[in-house]
């Protein structure tokens, strides 16, 4: 039952907004009575909030609290934010730090740019690997076996019209990212947005290739940044990635 309750929490985190017990039971392939009973228990413990008017559930503050504990214990919250702040000061655009999370990426820190536009990838957001700059960087610099497994298994969801949906094209894109050392997202995840990302590489043993423990990105609206403008931010991104590689604890 613990596993079933945790799966409901994950689904609530993936949902774009509050959702009903009926929807969760259907997605989790659980009887409605089981899903409802688990949600009631999670609500009493503070992990789930309930909106009586719409009879919908969403993640509670207890989950947020635990997330902060994890971020602090891993060193992300205290370490990454100053580095991202300095990067944003240089680029004048949003800076994002993400880590691998099974078949997705997880945003662990973000600093918005000073100009009037807010990037929606807040800490705690789980995004697709195939259509995001951080996702491509994480996967391109993952261990070979892990990269191949994910390339073959993840769902290439057509999130936006420009998203890659062909596995051969996706594999070629990752080869290009690995060769050039950075990844781009050009309206593949969200129309009107572009991003560039570089991996934060862990020290490798002799004979092994470096692997990404995280990825750092600069994200901007297309009206402000061309692809060429984003590539111009590479020196600042690489400086930030090197600093984080030295400071962040190894998983």
Buried (B, 14 or more C-beta within 10 A) or exposed (E): EEEBBEBBBEBBBEBEEBBBBEBBBEBBEBEEEBBBBBBBEBBEEEBBBBEEEEEBBBBBEBBBEEBEEEBEEBEBBEBBBEBBEBBBEBBBBBBBBBBBBEBBBBBBBBBBBEEEBEBEBEBBBBBBBBBBBBBBBBBBBBEEEEBEEBBEEBEBEEBBEBBBEEBEEBBEBBEBBBEEBBBBBBBBBBEEBBBBBBBBBBEEEEEEEEBBBBBBBBBBBBEEBEEEBBBEBBEBBBBBBBBBBEBBEEE
